[in-house]
Amino acid sequence: MSTKDILRQERDDKTGQRFHVYSEMLDEDGDVYLELEGFHFHAASSDAMVTGNPQLVVRLPREWAKKIGLLTGEAK
């Protein structure tokens, strides 16, 4: 049995790309998780970073950034 509370999700059957925003019901901190599938990404661990913080960069097509809500009210 899953403890995920799905907040938002969408899938493109043509490309296989999808996003999934969820929370864990048993997570007392109330964190929200973003799961991406089928997108290109770059990851660096803390030893490769000047700041000492891990980094994850995901390359999203503009259409997907809009679907997720990252680009609202964007001028064209």
N, CA, C and O atoms as a Tripos MOL2 file, in Angstrom:
@<TRIPOS>MOLECULE
protein
  304   303    76     0     0
PROTEIN
NO_CHARGES

@<TRIPOS>ATOM
      1 N           0.8360   -1.1840    0.0000 N.3       1 MET1
      2 CA          0.0000    0.0000    0.0000 C.3       1 MET1
      3 C           0.8790    1.2450    0.0000 C.2       1 MET1
      4 O           1.8250    1.3490    0.7800 O.2       1 MET1
      5 N           0.5600    2.1740   -0.8720 N.am      2 SER2
      6 CA          1.3430    3.3960   -0.9960 C.3       2 SER2
      7 C           0.8990    4.4230    0.0390 C.2       2 SER2
      8 O          -0.2710    4.4970    0.4140 O.2       2 SER2
      9 N           1.8700    5.2090    0.4860 N.am      3 THR3
     10 CA          1.5550    6.3000    1.4020 C.3       3 THR3
     11 C           1.6530    7.6420    0.6830 C.2       3 THR3
     12 O           1.6850    8.6930    1.3220 O.2       3 THR3
     13 N           1.6990    7.6020   -0.6500 N.am      4 LYS4
     14 CA          1.7970    8.8310   -1.4340 C.3       4 LYS4
     15 C           0.4290    9.4710   -1.6060 C.2       4 LYS4
     16 O          -0.5500    8.8010   -1.9350 O.2       4 LYS4
     17 N           0.3770   10.7700   -1.3810 N.am      5 ASP5
     18 CA         -0.8090   11.5600   -1.6510 C.3       5 ASP5
     19 C          -0.5130   12.3550   -2.9140 C.2       5 ASP5
     20 O           0.2410   13.3270   -2.8730 O.2       5 ASP5
     21 N          -1.1040   11.9470   -4.0410 N.am      6 ILE6
     22 CA         -0.8150   12.5720   -5.3310 C.3       6 ILE6
     23 C          -1.4530   13.9510   -5.3770 C.2       6 ILE6
     24 O          -2.6640   14.0950   -5.2130 O.2       6 ILE6
     25 N          -0.6180   14.9690   -5.6020 N.am      7 LEU7
     26 CA         -1.0880   16.3410   -5.6760 C.3       7 LEU7
     27 C          -1.3250   16.7630   -7.1190 C.2       7 LEU7
     28 O          -2.2760   17.4850   -7.4170 O.2       7 LEU7
     29 N          -0.4550   16.3080   -8.0060 N.am      8 ARG8
     30 CA         -0.5540   16.6430   -9.4270 C.3       8 ARG8
     31 C           0.2750   15.6670  -10.2290 C.2       8 ARG8
     32 O           1.3380   15.2330   -9.7840 O.2       8 ARG8
     33 N          -0.2110   15.3180  -11.4220 N.am      9 GLN9
     34 CA          0.5790   14.4620  -12.3070 C.3       9 GLN9
     35 C           0.1030   14.6120  -13.7340 C.2       9 GLN9
     36 O          -1.0520   14.9440  -13.9970 O.2       9 GLN9
     37 N           1.0180   14.3590  -14.6460 N.am     10 GLU10
     38 CA          0.6810   14.3820  -16.0680 C.3      10 GLU10
     39 C           1.6950   13.5230  -16.8050 C.2      10 GLU10
     40 O           2.8590   13.4390  -16.4130 O.2      10 GLU10
     41 N           1.2420   12.8950  -17.8660 N.am     11 ARG11
     42 CA          2.0990   12.0190  -18.6670 C.3      11 ARG11
     43 C           1.8310   12.2750  -20.1440 C.2      11 ARG11
     44 O           0.6910   12.4900  -20.5540 O.2      11 ARG11
     45 N           2.8960   12.2490  -20.9310 N.am     12 ASP12
     46 CA          2.7970   12.3510  -22.3800 C.3      12 ASP12
     47 C           3.1000   10.9610  -22.9300 C.2      12 ASP12
     48 O           4.2530   10.5310  -22.9320 O.2      12 ASP12
     49 N           2.0860   10.2700  -23.3890 N.am     13 ASP13
     50 CA          2.2600    8.9010  -23.8830 C.3      13 ASP13
     51 C           3.1780    8.8350  -25.0990 C.2      13 ASP13
     52 O           3.8470    7.8230  -25.3100 O.2      13 ASP13
     53 N           3.2190    9.8800  -25.8870 N.am     14 LYS14
     54 CA          4.0580    9.9060  -27.0910 C.3      14 LYS14
     55 C           5.5470    9.8790  -26.7340 C.2      14 LYS14
     56 O           6.3170    9.1280  -27.3340 O.2      14 LYS14
     57 N           5.9510   10.6950  -25.7610 N.am     15 THR15
     58 CA          7.3700   10.7850  -25.3910 C.3      15 THR15
     59 C           7.7350    9.9310  -24.1880 C.2      15 THR15
     60 O           8.9110    9.6340  -23.9750 O.2      15 THR15
     61 N           6.7440    9.5340  -23.3980 N.am     16 GLY16
     62 CA          7.0130    8.7950  -22.1740 C.3      16 GLY16
     63 C           7.4110    9.6930  -21.0100 C.2      16 GLY16
     64 O           7.7020    9.2060  -19.9180 O.2      16 GLY16
     65 N           7.4260   10.9990  -21.2420 N.am     17 GLN17
     66 CA          7.7860   11.9350  -20.1830 C.3      17 GLN17
     67 C           6.6010   12.1220  -19.2390 C.2      17 GLN17
     68 O           5.4400   12.0890  -19.6480 O.2      17 GLN17
     69 N           6.9340   12.3200  -17.9580 N.am     18 ARG18
     70 CA          5.8660   12.5690  -16.9970 C.3      18 ARG18
     71 C           6.4090   13.3310  -15.8050 C.2      18 ARG18
     72 O           7.6120   13.3350  -15.5430 O.2      18 ARG18
     73 N           5.5020   13.9760  -15.0890 N.am     19 PHE19
     74 CA          5.8440   14.5430  -13.7940 C.3      19 PHE19
     75 C           4.8040   14.0980  -12.7970 C.2      19 PHE19
     76 O           3.6670   13.7790  -13.1440 O.2      19 PHE19
     77 N           5.2220   14.0860  -11.5570 N.am     20 HIS20
     78 CA          4.4000   13.5610  -10.4840 C.3      20 HIS20
     79 C           4.7580   14.3820   -9.2450 C.2      20 HIS20
     80 O           5.9000   14.3360   -8.7860 O.2      20 HIS20
     81 N           3.8180   15.1180   -8.7080 N.am     21 VAL21
     82 CA          4.0250   15.8800   -7.4870 C.3      21 VAL21
     83 C           3.2060   15.1970   -6.4000 C.2      21 VAL21
     84 O           2.0050   14.9800   -6.5630 O.2      21 VAL21
     85 N           3.8530   14.8610   -5.3020 N.am     22 TYR22
     86 CA          3.1500   14.1360   -4.2480 C.3      22 TYR22
     87 C           3.7310   14.4750   -2.8820 C.2      22 TYR22
     88 O           4.8210   15.0330   -2.7620 O.2      22 TYR22
     89 N           2.9740   14.1230   -1.8750 N.am     23 SER23
     90 CA          3.4820   14.2010   -0.5000 C.3      23 SER23
     91 C           3.3780   12.8040    0.0910 C.2      23 SER23
     92 O           2.6160   11.9650   -0.3920 O.2      23 SER23
     93 N           4.1380   12.5700    1.1200 N.am     24 GLU24
     94 CA          4.0820   11.2890    1.8310 C.3      24 GLU24
     95 C           3.1770   11.4810    3.0420 C.2      24 GLU24
     96 O           3.4300   12.3530    3.8730 O.2      24 GLU24
     97 N           2.1430   10.6860    3.1440 N.am     25 MET25
     98 CA          1.1760   10.8370    4.2310 C.3      25 MET25
     99 C           1.8070   10.7170    5.6100 C.2      25 MET25
    100 O           1.3280   11.3250    6.5670 O.2      25 MET25
    101 N           2.8730    9.9420    5.7170 N.am     26 LEU26
    102 CA          3.5080    9.7330    7.0170 C.3      26 LEU26
    103 C           4.6430   10.7230    7.2920 C.2      26 LEU26
    104 O           5.3000   10.6390    8.3300 O.2      26 LEU26
    105 N           4.8720   11.6520    6.3750 N.am     27 ASP27
    106 CA          5.9320   12.6470    6.5350 C.3      27 ASP27
    107 C           5.4310   13.7690    7.4350 C.2      27 ASP27
    108 O           4.5810   14.5600    7.0290 O.2      27 ASP27
    109 N           5.9490   13.8370    8.6390 N.am     28 GLU28
    110 CA          5.4940   14.8310    9.6100 C.3      28 GLU28
    111 C           5.9050   16.2540    9.2450 C.2      28 GLU28
    112 O           5.2960   17.2110    9.7240 O.2      28 GLU28
    113 N           6.9450   16.4100    8.3910 N.am     29 ASP29
    114 CA          7.3970   17.7440    7.9970 C.3      29 ASP29
    115 C           6.5310   18.3520    6.9000 C.2      29 ASP29
    116 O           6.5970   19.5580    6.6600 O.2      29 ASP29
    117 N           5.7170   17.5340    6.2290 N.am     30 GLY30
    118 CA          4.8460   18.0320    5.1780 C.3      30 GLY30
    119 C           5.5660   18.3650    3.8810 C.2      30 GLY30
    120 O           5.0810   19.1860    3.1020 O.2      30 GLY30
    121 N           6.7240   17.7360    3.6330 N.am     31 ASP31
    122 CA          7.4760   17.9970    2.4080 C.3      31 ASP31
    123 C           6.6840   17.5460    1.1800 C.2      31 ASP31
    124 O           5.8210   16.6720    1.2620 O.2      31 ASP31
    125 N           7.0000   18.1600    0.0510 N.am     32 VAL32
    126 CA          6.3940   17.8150   -1.2300 C.3      32 VAL32
    127 C           7.5010   17.3170   -2.1440 C.2      32 VAL32
    128 O           8.6060   17.8580   -2.1330 O.2      32 VAL32
    129 N           7.2140   16.2940   -2.9320 N.am     33 TYR33
    130 CA          8.1990   15.6720   -3.8020 C.3      33 TYR33
    131 C           7.8140   15.8880   -5.2580 C.2      33 TYR33
    132 O           6.6390   15.8050   -5.6150 O.2      33 TYR33
    133 N           8.8090   16.1650   -6.0980 N.am     34 LEU34
    134 CA          8.6210   16.2880   -7.5440 C.3      34 LEU34
    135 C           9.3930   15.1550   -8.1930 C.2      34 LEU34
    136 O          10.6140   15.0710   -8.0590 O.2      34 LEU34
    137 N           8.6950   14.3000   -8.8820 N.am     35 GLU35
    138 CA          9.3090   13.1770   -9.5930 C.3      35 GLU35
    139 C           9.1680   13.4320  -11.0850 C.2      35 GLU35
    140 O           8.0650   13.6680  -11.5780 O.2      35 GLU35
    141 N          10.2790   13.3860  -11.7990 N.am     36 LEU36
    142 CA         10.2930   13.5780  -13.2420 C.3      36 LEU36
    143 C          10.7800   12.2980  -13.8940 C.2      36 LEU36
    144 O          11.6960   11.6490  -13.3880 O.2      36 LEU36
    145 N          10.1760   11.9340  -15.0080 N.am     37 GLU37
    146 CA         10.5880   10.7260  -15.7270 C.3      37 GLU37
    147 C          10.7370   11.0660  -17.1990 C.2      37 GLU37
    148 O           9.8660   11.7090  -17.7860 O.2      37 GLU37
    149 N          11.8420   10.6330  -17.7950 N.am     38 GLY38
    150 CA         12.0480   10.7950  -19.2260 C.3      38 GLY38
    151 C          12.7040   12.0940  -19.6380 C.2      38 GLY38
    152 O          12.7240   12.4170  -20.8260 O.2      38 GLY38
    153 N          13.2490   12.8580  -18.6840 N.am     39 PHE39
    154 CA         13.9010   14.1250  -18.9860 C.3      39 PHE39
    155 C          15.4070   13.9920  -18.8000 C.2      39 PHE39
    156 O          15.8680   13.1600  -18.0180 O.2      39 PHE39
    157 N          16.1720   14.8100  -19.5160 N.am     40 HIS40
    158 CA         17.6270   14.8310  -19.3540 C.3      40 HIS40
    159 C          17.9690   15.5610  -18.0690 C.2      40 HIS40
    160 O          17.2800   16.5070  -17.6880 O.2      40 HIS40
    161 N          19.0330   15.1280  -17.3940 N.am     41 PHE41
    162 CA         19.4260   15.7950  -16.1620 C.3      41 PHE41
    163 C          20.9270   15.7310  -15.9650 C.2      41 PHE41
    164 O          21.6230   14.9260  -16.5830 O.2      41 PHE41
    165 N          21.4040   16.5930  -15.0960 N.am     42 HIS42
    166 CA         22.8080   16.6300  -14.6870 C.3      42 HIS42
    167 C          22.8090   16.6960  -13.1710 C.2      42 HIS42
    168 O          22.0810   17.4950  -12.5810 O.2      42 HIS42
    169 N          23.6120   15.8730  -12.5440 N.am     43 ALA43
    170 CA         23.6910   15.8740  -11.0810 C.3      43 ALA43
    171 C          25.1420   16.0140  -10.6470 C.2      43 ALA43
    172 O          26.0470   15.4720  -11.2820 O.2      43 ALA43
    173 N          25.3530   16.7460   -9.5620 N.am     44 ALA44
    174 CA         26.6880   16.9090   -8.9930 C.3      44 ALA44
    175 C          26.5910   16.7360   -7.4870 C.2      44 ALA44
    176 O          25.6870   17.2690   -6.8450 O.2      44 ALA44
    177 N          27.5240   15.9930   -6.9370 N.am     45 SER45
    178 CA         27.5350   15.8120   -5.4930 C.3      45 SER45
    179 C          28.2580   16.9730   -4.8240 C.2      45 SER45
    180 O          28.8690   17.8030   -5.4980 O.2      45 SER45
    181 N          28.1900   17.0280   -3.5280 N.am     46 SER46
    182 CA         28.7230   18.1760   -2.7900 C.3      46 SER46
    183 C          30.2220   18.3840   -3.0060 C.2      46 SER46
    184 O          30.6970   19.5180   -2.9590 O.2      46 SER46
    185 N          30.9690   17.3130   -3.2410 N.am     47 ASP47
    186 CA         32.4100   17.4840   -3.4320 C.3      47 ASP47
    187 C          32.7540   18.1160   -4.7840 C.2      47 ASP47
    188 O          33.8920   18.5310   -5.0040 O.2      47 ASP47
    189 N          31.7810   18.1890   -5.6790 N.am     48 ALA48
    190 CA         32.0250   18.7930   -6.9970 C.3      48 ALA48
    191 C          31.5180   20.2340   -7.0610 C.2      48 ALA48
    192 O          31.6070   20.8810   -8.1040 O.2      48 ALA48
    193 N          31.0020   20.7190   -5.9720 N.am     49 MET49
    194 CA         30.3830   22.0400   -5.9680 C.3      49 MET49
    195 C          31.1790   23.0180   -5.1060 C.2      49 MET49
    196 O          31.7430   22.6300   -4.0830 O.2      49 MET49
    197 N          31.2220   24.2430   -5.5050 N.am     50 VAL50
    198 CA         31.8920   25.2870   -4.7320 C.3      50 VAL50
    199 C          31.1470   25.5400   -3.4290 C.2      50 VAL50
    200 O          31.7740   25.7530   -2.3910 O.2      50 VAL50
    201 N          29.8410   25.5200   -3.4680 N.am     51 THR51
    202 CA         29.0290   25.8310   -2.2870 C.3      51 THR51
    203 C          28.9530   24.6840   -1.2960 C.2      51 THR51
    204 O          28.5850   24.8890   -0.1390 O.2      51 THR51
    205 N          29.2950   23.4830   -1.7330 N.am     52 GLY52
    206 CA         29.1900   22.3250   -0.8620 C.3      52 GLY52
    207 C          27.7960   21.7180   -0.8300 C.2      52 GLY52
    208 O          27.5410   20.8000   -0.0500 O.2      52 GLY52
    209 N          26.8920   22.2170   -1.6630 N.am     53 ASN53
    210 CA         25.5280   21.6840   -1.7200 C.3      53 ASN53
    211 C          25.3370   20.8260   -2.9600 C.2      53 ASN53
    212 O          25.8520   21.1620   -4.0260 O.2      53 ASN53
    213 N          24.6040   19.7200   -2.8380 N.am     54 PRO54
    214 CA         24.3190   18.9090   -4.0170 C.3      54 PRO54
    215 C          23.4560   19.7010   -4.9970 C.2      54 PRO54
    216 O          22.7160   20.6030   -4.6040 O.2      54 PRO54
    217 N          23.5640   19.3510   -6.2650 N.am     55 GLN55
    218 CA         22.8310   20.0690   -7.3050 C.3      55 GLN55
    219 C          22.2440   19.0840   -8.2920 C.2      55 GLN55
    220 O          22.8950   18.1140   -8.6820 O.2      55 GLN55
    221 N          21.0120   19.3380   -8.6920 N.am     56 LEU56
    222 CA         20.3610   18.5580   -9.7290 C.3      56 LEU56
    223 C          19.7400   19.5410  -10.7130 C.2      56 LEU56
    224 O          18.9290   20.3800  -10.3230 O.2      56 LEU56
    225 N          20.1130   19.4430  -11.9680 N.am     57 VAL57
    226 CA         19.5770   20.2960  -13.0200 C.3      57 VAL57
    227 C          18.8370   19.4000  -14.0030 C.2      57 VAL57
    228 O          19.3980   18.4360  -14.5240 O.2      57 VAL57
    229 N          17.5690   19.7270  -14.2530 N.am     58 VAL58
    230 CA         16.7520   18.9570  -15.1770 C.3      58 VAL58
    231 C          16.3910   19.8550  -16.3510 C.2      58 VAL58
    232 O          15.8780   20.9580  -16.1660 O.2      58 VAL58
    233 N          16.6610   19.3760  -17.5560 N.am     59 ARG59
    234 CA         16.3250   20.1300  -18.7730 C.3      59 ARG59
    235 C          14.9000   19.7870  -19.1800 C.2      59 ARG59
    236 O          14.5990   18.6490  -19.5400 O.2      59 ARG59
    237 N          14.0310   20.7850  -19.1180 N.am     60 LEU60
    238 CA         12.6260   20.5880  -19.4340 C.3      60 LEU60
    239 C          12.2660   21.3320  -20.7100 C.2      60 LEU60
    240 O          12.6780   22.4780  -20.8880 O.2      60 LEU60
    241 N          11.5140   20.7120  -21.5930 N.am     61 PRO61
    242 CA         10.9600   21.4700  -22.7090 C.3      61 PRO61
    243 C          10.0480   22.5600  -22.1470 C.2      61 PRO61
    244 O           9.4080   22.3630  -21.1140 O.2      61 PRO61
    245 N           9.9880   23.6960  -22.8190 N.am     62 ARG62
    246 CA          9.1830   24.8390  -22.3590 C.3      62 ARG62
    247 C           7.7280   24.4220  -22.1010 C.2      62 ARG62
    248 O           7.1090   24.8940  -21.1480 O.2      62 ARG62
    249 N           7.1870   23.5440  -22.9460 N.am     63 GLU63
    250 CA          5.8110   23.0690  -22.7780 C.3      63 GLU63
    251 C           5.6140   22.3980  -21.4170 C.2      63 GLU63
    252 O           4.5950   22.6050  -20.7580 O.2      63 GLU63
    253 N           6.5960   21.5940  -21.0020 N.am     64 TRP64
    254 CA          6.4960   20.9140  -19.7110 C.3      64 TRP64
    255 C           6.6680   21.8880  -18.5510 C.2      64 TRP64
    256 O           5.9980   21.7530  -17.5260 O.2      64 TRP64
    257 N           7.5460   22.8560  -18.6990 N.am     65 ALA65
    258 CA          7.7180   23.8580  -17.6440 C.3      65 ALA65
    259 C           6.4080   24.6000  -17.4060 C.2      65 ALA65
    260 O           6.0840   24.9370  -16.2680 O.2      65 ALA65
    261 N           5.6550   24.8540  -18.4740 N.am     66 LYS66
    262 CA          4.3500   25.4980  -18.3340 C.3      66 LYS66
    263 C           3.3580   24.5660  -17.6510 C.2      66 LYS66
    264 O           2.6000   25.0000  -16.7830 O.2      66 LYS66
    265 N           3.3520   23.2880  -18.0340 N.am     67 LYS67
    266 CA          2.4290   22.3210  -17.4230 C.3      67 LYS67
    267 C           2.6580   22.1970  -15.9230 C.2      67 LYS67
    268 O           1.7090   22.0680  -15.1500 O.2      67 LYS67
    269 N           3.9070   22.2370  -15.5230 N.am     68 ILE68
    270 CA          4.2490   22.0880  -14.1070 C.3      68 ILE68
    271 C           3.9620   23.3800  -13.3440 C.2      68 ILE68
    272 O           3.8340   23.3630  -12.1200 O.2      68 ILE68
    273 N           3.8640   24.4870  -14.0560 N.am     69 GLY69
    274 CA          3.5760   25.7540  -13.4150 C.3      69 GLY69
    275 C           4.8080   26.6000  -13.1660 C.2      69 GLY69
    276 O           4.7520   27.5700  -12.4100 O.2      69 GLY69
    277 N           5.9240   26.2440  -13.7940 N.am     70 LEU70
    278 CA          7.1590   27.0170  -13.6200 C.3      70 LEU70
    279 C           7.1590   28.2920  -14.4350 C.2      70 LEU70
    280 O           7.8500   29.2480  -14.0830 O.2      70 LEU70
    281 N           6.3900   28.3280  -15.5280 N.am     71 LEU71
    282 CA          6.3440   29.4900  -16.4050 C.3      71 LEU71
    283 C           4.9040   29.9760  -16.5360 C.2      71 LEU71
    284 O           4.2370   29.7020  -17.5330 O.2      71 LEU71
    285 N           4.4440   30.6780  -15.5520 N.am     72 THR72
    286 CA          3.0880   31.2240  -15.6300 C.3      72 THR72
    287 C           3.1660   32.6880  -16.0490 C.2      72 THR72
    288 O           4.0330   33.4290  -15.5850 O.2      72 THR72
    289 N           2.2800   33.0900  -16.9090 N.am     73 GLY73
    290 CA          2.2400   34.4760  -17.3650 C.3      73 GLY73
    291 C           3.4610   34.8850  -18.1530 C.2      73 GLY73
    292 O           3.8140   36.0640  -18.1670 O.2      73 GLY73
    293 N           4.1140   33.9500  -18.8080 N.am     74 GLU74
    294 CA          5.3310   34.2390  -19.5620 C.3      74 GLU74
    295 C           5.0060   35.0050  -20.8360 C.2      74 GLU74
    296 O           4.0830   34.6420  -21.5650 O.2      74 GLU74
    297 N           5.7560   36.0590  -21.1020 N.am     75 ALA75
    298 CA          5.6020   36.8010  -22.3510 C.3      75 ALA75
    299 C           6.2360   36.0080  -23.4830 C.2      75 ALA75
    300 O           7.2970   35.4090  -23.3090 O.2      75 ALA75
    301 N           5.5950   36.0050  -24.6270 N.am     76 LYS76
    302 CA          6.1330   35.2570  -25.7670 C.3      76 LYS76
    303 C           6.9090   36.1450  -26.6730 C.2      76 LYS76
    304 O           7.4350   35.6850  -27.6860 O.2      76 LYS76
@<TRIPOS>BOND
     1     1     2 1
     2     2     3 1
     3     3     4 2
     4     3     5 am
     5     5     6 1
     6     6     7 1
     7     7     8 2
     8     7     9 am
     9     9    10 1
    10    10    11 1
    11    11    12 2
    12    11    13 am
    13    13    14 1
    14    14    15 1
    15    15    16 2
    16    15    17 am
    17    17    18 1
    18    18    19 1
    19    19    20 2
    20    19    21 am
    21    21    22 1
    22    22    23 1
    23    23    24 2
    24    23    25 am
    25    25    26 1
    26    26    27 1
    27    27    28 2
    28    27    29 am
    29    29    30 1
    30    30    31 1
    31    31    32 2
    32    31    33 am
    33    33    34 1
    34    34    35 1
    35    35    36 2
    36    35    37 am
    37    37    38 1
    38    38    39 1
    39    39    40 2
    40    39    41 am
    41    41    42 1
    42    42    43 1
    43    43    44 2
    44    43    45 am
    45    45    46 1
    46    46    47 1
    47    47    48 2
    48    47    49 am
    49    49    50 1
    50    50    51 1
    51    51    52 2
    52    51    53 am
    53    53    54 1
    54    54    55 1
    55    55    56 2
    56    55    57 am
    57    57    58 1
    58    58    59 1
    59    59    60 2
    60    59    61 am
    61    61    62 1
    62    62    63 1
    63    63    64 2
    64    63    65 am
    65    65    66 1
    66    66    67 1
    67    67    68 2
    68    67    69 am
    69    69    70 1
    70    70    71 1
    71    71    72 2
    72    71    73 am
    73    73    74 1
    74    74    75 1
    75    75    76 2
    76    75    77 am
    77    77    78 1
    78    78    79 1
    79    79    80 2
    80    79    81 am
    81    81    82 1
    82    82    83 1
    83    83    84 2
    84    83    85 am
    85    85    86 1
    86    86    87 1
    87    87    88 2
    88    87    89 am
    89    89    90 1
    90    90    91 1
    91    91    92 2
    92    91    93 am
    93    93    94 1
    94    94    95 1
    95    95    96 2
    96    95    97 am
    97    97    98 1
    98    98    99 1
    99    99   100 2
   100    99   101 am
   101   101   102 1
   102   102   103 1
   103   103   104 2
   104   103   105 am
   105   105   106 1
   106   106   107 1
   107   107   108 2
   108   107   109 am
   109   109   110 1
   110   110   111 1
   111   111   112 2
   112   111   113 am
   113   113   114 1
   114   114   115 1
   115   115   116 2
   116   115   117 am
   117   117   118 1
   118   118   119 1
   119   119   120 2
   120   119   121 am
   121   121   122 1
   122   122   123 1
   123   123   124 2
   124   123   125 am
   125   125   126 1
   126   126   127 1
   127   127   128 2
   128   127   129 am
   129   129   130 1
   130   130   131 1
   131   131   132 2
   132   131   133 am
   133   133   134 1
   134   134   135 1
   135   135   136 2
   136   135   137 am
   137   137   138 1
   138   138   139 1
   139   139   140 2
   140   139   141 am
   141   141   142 1
   142   142   143 1
   143   143   144 2
   144   143   145 am
   145   145   146 1
   146   146   147 1
   147   147   148 2
   148   147   149 am
   149   149   150 1
   150   150   151 1
   151   151   152 2
   152   151   153 am
   153   153   154 1
   154   154   155 1
   155   155   156 2
   156   155   157 am
   157   157   158 1
   158   158   159 1
   159   159   160 2
   160   159   161 am
   161   161   162 1
   162   162   163 1
   163   163   164 2
   164   163   165 am
   165   165   166 1
   166   166   167 1
   167   167   168 2
   168   167   169 am
   169   169   170 1
   170   170   171 1
   171   171   172 2
   172   171   173 am
   173   173   174 1
   174   174   175 1
   175   175   176 2
   176   175   177 am
   177   177   178 1
   178   178   179 1
   179   179   180 2
   180   179   181 am
   181   181   182 1
   182   182   183 1
   183   183   184 2
   184   183   185 am
   185   185   186 1
   186   186   187 1
   187   187   188 2
   188   187   189 am
   189   189   190 1
   190   190   191 1
   191   191   192 2
   192   191   193 am
   193   193   194 1
   194   194   195 1
   195   195   196 2
   196   195   197 am
   197   197   198 1
   198   198   199 1
   199   199   200 2
   200   199   201 am
   201   201   202 1
   202   202   203 1
   203   203   204 2
   204   203   205 am
   205   205   206 1
   206   206   207 1
   207   207   208 2
   208   207   209 am
   209   209   210 1
   210   210   211 1
   211   211   212 2
   212   211   213 am
   213   213   214 1
   214   214   215 1
   215   215   216 2
   216   215   217 am
   217   217   218 1
   218   218   219 1
   219   219   220 2
   220   219   221 am
   221   221   222 1
   222   222   223 1
   223   223   224 2
   224   223   225 am
   225   225   226 1
   226   226   227 1
   227   227   228 2
   228   227   229 am
   229   229   230 1
   230   230   231 1
   231   231   232 2
   232   231   233 am
   233   233   234 1
   234   234   235 1
   235   235   236 2
   236   235   237 am
   237   237   238 1
   238   238   239 1
   239   239   240 2
   240   239   241 am
   241   241   242 1
   242   242   243 1
   243   243   244 2
   244   243   245 am
   245   245   246 1
   246   246   247 1
   247   247   248 2
   248   247   249 am
   249   249   250 1
   250   250   251 1
   251   251   252 2
   252   251   253 am
   253   253   254 1
   254   254   255 1
   255   255   256 2
   256   255   257 am
   257   257   258 1
   258   258   259 1
   259   259   260 2
   260   259   261 am
   261   261   262 1
   262   262   263 1
   263   263   264 2
   264   263   265 am
   265   265   266 1
   266   266   267 1
   267   267   268 2
   268   267   269 am
   269   269   270 1
   270   270   271 1
   271   271   272 2
   272   271   273 am
   273   273   274 1
   274   274   275 1
   275   275   276 2
   276   275   277 am
   277   277   278 1
   278   278   279 1
   279   279   280 2
   280   279   281 am
   281   281   282 1
   282   282   283 1
   283   283   284 2
   284   283   285 am
   285   285   286 1
   286   286   287 1
   287   287   288 2
   288   287   289 am
   289   289   290 1
   290   290   291 1
   291   291   292 2
   292   291   293 am
   293   293   294 1
   294   294   295 1
   295   295   296 2
   296   295   297 am
   297   297   298 1
   298   298   299 1
   299   299   300 2
   300   299   301 am
   301   301   302 1
   302   302   303 1
   303   303   304 2
@<TRIPOS>SUBSTRUCTURE
     1 MET1         2 RESIDUE 1 A MET
     2 SER2         6 RESIDUE 1 A SER
     3 THR3        10 RESIDUE 1 A THR
     4 LYS4        14 RESIDUE 1 A LYS
     5 ASP5        18 RESIDUE 1 A ASP
     6 ILE6        22 RESIDUE 1 A ILE
     7 LEU7        26 RESIDUE 1 A LEU
     8 ARG8        30 RESIDUE 1 A ARG
     9 GLN9        34 RESIDUE 1 A GLN
    10 GLU10       38 RESIDUE 1 A GLU
    11 ARG11       42 RESIDUE 1 A ARG
    12 ASP12       46 RESIDUE 1 A ASP
    13 ASP13       50 RESIDUE 1 A ASP
    14 LYS14       54 RESIDUE 1 A LYS
    15 THR15       58 RESIDUE 1 A THR
    16 GLY16       62 RESIDUE 1 A GLY
    17 GLN17       66 RESIDUE 1 A GLN
    18 ARG18       70 RESIDUE 1 A ARG
    19 PHE19       74 RESIDUE 1 A PHE
    20 HIS20       78 RESIDUE 1 A HIS
    21 VAL21       82 RESIDUE 1 A VAL
    22 TYR22       86 RESIDUE 1 A TYR
    23 SER23       90 RESIDUE 1 A SER
    24 GLU24       94 RESIDUE 1 A GLU
    25 MET25       98 RESIDUE 1 A MET
    26 LEU26      102 RESIDUE 1 A LEU
    27 ASP27      106 RESIDUE 1 A ASP
    28 GLU28      110 RESIDUE 1 A GLU
    29 ASP29      114 RESIDUE 1 A ASP
    30 GLY30      118 RESIDUE 1 A GLY
    31 ASP31      122 RESIDUE 1 A ASP
    32 VAL32      126 RESIDUE 1 A VAL
    33 TYR33      130 RESIDUE 1 A TYR
    34 LEU34      134 RESIDUE 1 A LEU
    35 GLU35      138 RESIDUE 1 A GLU
    36 LEU36      142 RESIDUE 1 A LEU
    37 GLU37      146 RESIDUE 1 A GLU
    38 GLY38      150 RESIDUE 1 A GLY
    39 PHE39      154 RESIDUE 1 A PHE
    40 HIS40      158 RESIDUE 1 A HIS
    41 PHE41      162 RESIDUE 1 A PHE
    42 HIS42      166 RESIDUE 1 A HIS
    43 ALA43      170 RESIDUE 1 A ALA
    44 ALA44      174 RESIDUE 1 A ALA
    45 SER45      178 RESIDUE 1 A SER
    46 SER46      182 RESIDUE 1 A SER
    47 ASP47      186 RESIDUE 1 A ASP
    48 ALA48      190 RESIDUE 1 A ALA
    49 MET49      194 RESIDUE 1 A MET
    50 VAL50      198 RESIDUE 1 A VAL
    51 THR51      202 RESIDUE 1 A THR
    52 GLY52      206 RESIDUE 1 A GLY
    53 ASN53      210 RESIDUE 1 A ASN
    54 PRO54      214 RESIDUE 1 A PRO
    55 GLN55      218 RESIDUE 1 A GLN
    56 LEU56      222 RESIDUE 1 A LEU
    57 VAL57      226 RESIDUE 1 A VAL
    58 VAL58      230 RESIDUE 1 A VAL
    59 ARG59      234 RESIDUE 1 A ARG
    60 LEU60      238 RESIDUE 1 A LEU
    61 PRO61      242 RESIDUE 1 A PRO
    62 ARG62      246 RESIDUE 1 A ARG
    63 GLU63      250 RESIDUE 1 A GLU
    64 TRP64      254 RESIDUE 1 A TRP
    65 ALA65      258 RESIDUE 1 A ALA
    66 LYS66      262 RESIDUE 1 A LYS
    67 LYS67      266 RESIDUE 1 A LYS
    68 ILE68      270 RESIDUE 1 A ILE
    69 GLY69      274 RESIDUE 1 A GLY
    70 LEU70      278 RESIDUE 1 A LEU
    71 LEU71      282 RESIDUE 1 A LEU
    72 THR72      286 RESIDUE 1 A THR
    73 GLY73      290 RESIDUE 1 A GLY
    74 GLU74      294 RESIDUE 1 A GLU
    75 ALA75      298 RESIDUE 1 A ALA
    76 LYS76      302 RESIDUE 1 A LYS
